[in-house]
Amino acid sequence: MTKEEIQEKAKRIEIIHKSYLDKLLDMKKQQDKIIEGFSEILKNKKIEKIKKLISSL
Amino acid sequence: MISANEKITEIVASGEAFSEGSAENKDIDNEGKLGKLIEGTLSDIYVRASATKEGGILRLKGAIDSCGLPEGDISRLRQESEVDIKLGENSEMISELVRHSVEQISVPVDSGESKQGAVAAEEGIKAGSADADDTRGARVLEAASRFSAGSQKEVANGEQFQGTQDQGIVIRMEDYKKKDPDNKEKPSEELVKEVEKVEEGSSERYREKITNPEANAILDENSERFRRNTELFKKTIEETAQNRQKEVEEFKKKLSDKLHEICSAQEEIQYLYKESEKIPEEISALGASIDKYKADIGELSKNIFSRLLNRNGINSIEKAMSGAEEKIQELKEKNKANVYRRQELSQAVESGNLSPQNLTAEERKALISLENSIGKTVLGINPATEKATLESVEASAKDHFFGAYGKYGEENNKLLRQLNILKNELTFGESTNSIDAARDIEEVERRAISQADDAFKRALDKYDELTYIEIAKERKKSVEEIKKEIYEKERVVWKEAYSHTYSAMSGYSRASLELIGLKEADMDTYIQIEDEAKKLLGLQFENTAKKDFEYARYRAYYEARRTGQNIFTHVTSGERAEKIIKERSLKSSKIHTPSELRGDMNALKKSGQTGNIEESLYFTSGGGGFNYGTKLDKYEGQEIERDLKDFAFFAATGNDLLASGKSIEVATPTMREKGESLKGQAVGDYESADGTELSLESLQLIIPESEISRYISLFENAGYNGNFAKEHLVGVPNDIVEKALNEGNGLFLRDSKVLHEYVDNQLKREVKNRSKNKGKIFATVKARKSEDGVTGRATNTVFQWQQIN
């Protein structure tokens, strides 16, 4: 490979890697969103339980 | 609380940290550095993906552990919320992103090290572990293994993301490929080069050999017919493709409509989900209001005593509290209704009640798969995924309608048969139109190829020692080298010729005039139409290459020449030879099959046969082998040994037989028997009424040298002049006769080695030299369909040869 080809390849790798990082971050955000949503469900359930407990007192 | 582990994973996934080989590297100017960059990038990709996934698992676990809810509640909420499915899908997307990125980065570069790293990484993804000595590759591999092992761990540790496997609705073409075993042995590169060398610059070389106007007229007619039939075929296949395209569009539309219907339903479900999610919040808010009101009550109660007479204030608070309770009740009812509606819609989607009942079973199956697929991406329906789904639908529809095992598999096979008939017609002419071989091409091909080896061995047997010596002398090589060369060449050529010749088993096609005189333009047309048919039908099969035709053509020309130069012999006795000379011709008589003769020689006698099959035309087939025995002799178990006076046989070249208007079948007993046993007709019916009568003009009579004067007298007495006897009598030298007699203790042995050697090395040359048809070349032009009595399969029998030069 010539020097130009090597640099071209390296540049391409950088682009791919950057794109990978962006996409991975999106996916992580999506993952966080899912987990946060579920955490909220758990929290609400917990509140509901507590309220029931209170009302039964 | 966020754990330390989780903190790390978040940092890694956020792009803040980057290990060695960062893409920020600006000084990549040699392959070593490039390899290092690749290694570092790959490693980083795996590390971040693993960290992201593991972080997700930890966070989920943390949320569950900290909520303090009973296990049953958690399990139910997980199921209801589908949190595991959603996370599983996200995890799959991350894996796919890794695979895609690694693939892109691993596009080979000419660096040993980086290449190894990339390859190791790829292997790592596939296997999750591997052995690699290369240090860099090993490091990447380690990251890949961790990544892969992490994915496996997700499944194993009970914290898995429960993603489903997409079954899809694709009818895969691989299935068709599996059914199409292409086991044809390809010629070696060396042989291809050799043949190319022979063929180079002489693409019309074989046609140039065809100088006979009659032969050329046949070829022109064949070419014209091929063109006509090609047009018809093109029309058929275009119409078929148009019809199918129409059906595909309709199919696609139906599925597309269903997709939209489901999407709408899913959107409604999502809306209700969101609505229902708000309710607990509202309840909570109201709960807080109640608390506030209660606090207010406390506050107000403090003032009660100071406002004893002011009842309006208390009434106001009671009213407010009553309103709040009503609101809570109302929201609870709403929540309940939403839950019911959500369940109702989910059940409707799951049970397929949303589908119109008029869909076919196949469409319904496809739809269910589609629904499953959509069900997987319930949260992610957007223009991008919808497009991808529609593309998948289109691909499935195409496979469904075009694939070999799809709706039109049978129709495809029919068109392929037509295509093959077209090819047959192009290469072997009109006579093969009616071959039922097209009925089951695969079977015929399989049989033809399996018989290629046997035929090849037989073909090699036909080379006598003298031929080898002659070729070796001409090419200035040793006989052994020539034998090896011929062996290698023959092996491949036979395979090629057979694999492209459905009627090869009959022996007819091997010397086809049409194949020898195949026009370049017609060859191109066929290859083009085959390609078009393949695309239109959506089938995968290997195209016929021009080289395939050329091999077969080479084979045909070779076969035509060799048939003409072969020596055919008819073994008889002195007594029979005398009778034949008197009658001035060799005549056939009714031949009975072995089963007819079993235990009843009277039948043979009644029919005019005298118990000796030699009276009929009986040549050893094709090779000029010397053979006293006949099929009947063998059947009866008789050993025939003769004395000097009884030694006599006739011989002729293939060209001599063909030039006299006979087909080669006349010299092939198995063919005659086959025809007779099936049709109940006398041998020779394939030719004209006198077809089984062979003039002595075409034959050489081989006798012991010591018997020559007696035979000259016999010829003269039969009306032949002295020259005729001289030209048609071949005397076996006395020393050969003596040796042969010594070998058999006074008798000629049936398998006399001495005589075999003489026939192979001297007699054949003599008969060839004497032939008046030496320079002629004959090729087959017509055959007749008959049926193989054993297999019931249609086969061809040649009944016409054409001189081509």
Interface residues (C-beta under 8 A of the other chain):
Chain A: M1 K3 I6 Q7 K9 A10 R12 I13 E14 I16 H17 K18 S19 Y20 L21 K23 L24 L25 M27 K28 Q30 Q31 D32 I34 I35 G37 F38 S39 E40 I41 L42 K43 N44 K45 K46 I47 E48 K49 K51
Chain B: A13 S14 G15 A23 E24 N25 I28 D29 N30 E31 K33 L34 L37 I38 T41 D44 I45 R48 A49 T52 G55 G56 R59 L60 A63 I64 C67 G68 L69 D73 I74 L77 R78 S81 V83 K86 L87 N90 M93 I94 L97 V98 S101 Q104 I105 V109 D110 S111 E277 P280 E281 I283 S284 G287
